[in-house]
């Protein structure tokens, strides 16, 4: 088997690819975690906690908040057909 079979598309990793949510209407455009925008934003956000991160004492809720922000800003690129209370 040729290893090219497992090659990924760098453009899709960064810009995202559409994922159907199974209802025929809703879909998400998702970029790969650890894409260049993700890494840049991660470094920027972790600057506030530089000393704590070195000593590994960043509270779990802080890490979770940072991860949620990173997902919203750099991984979830777009969506269609998703509403809340009709909007």
VENJO-V930869 format. One record per pair of residues at least 24 apart in sequence whose C-alpha atoms are under 10 Angstrom apart, sorted by the first residue. I is the first residue (numbers start at 1). J is the second residue. If there is no record, write none. Layout:
# VENJO-V930869
i=[I	I]
j=[J	J]
This chain:
# VENJO-V930869
i=[10	13	14	14	14	14	15	15	15	15	15	16	16	16	16	16	17	17	17	18	18	18	18	19	20	20	21	21	23	24	25	25	25	26	26	26	26	26	27	27	27	27	27	28	28	28	28	28	28	28	29	29	29	29	29	29	30	30	30	30	30	30	30	31	31	31	31	31	31	32	32	32	32	33	33	33	33	33	34	34	34	35	35	36	37	37	37	37	38	38	38	38	38	38	39	39	40	40	41	41	41	41	41	42	42	42	42	42	45	45]
j=[35	75	38	74	75	77	74	75	76	77	78	74	75	76	77	78	76	77	78	77	78	79	80	79	79	80	81	82	81	81	80	81	82	79	80	81	82	83	78	79	80	81	82	76	77	78	79	80	81	82	75	76	77	78	79	80	71	74	75	76	77	78	79	71	74	75	76	77	78	71	74	75	76	70	71	74	75	76	70	74	75	74	75	74	70	73	74	75	67	70	71	73	74	75	70	74	70	74	66	69	70	73	74	66	67	69	70	74	69	70]
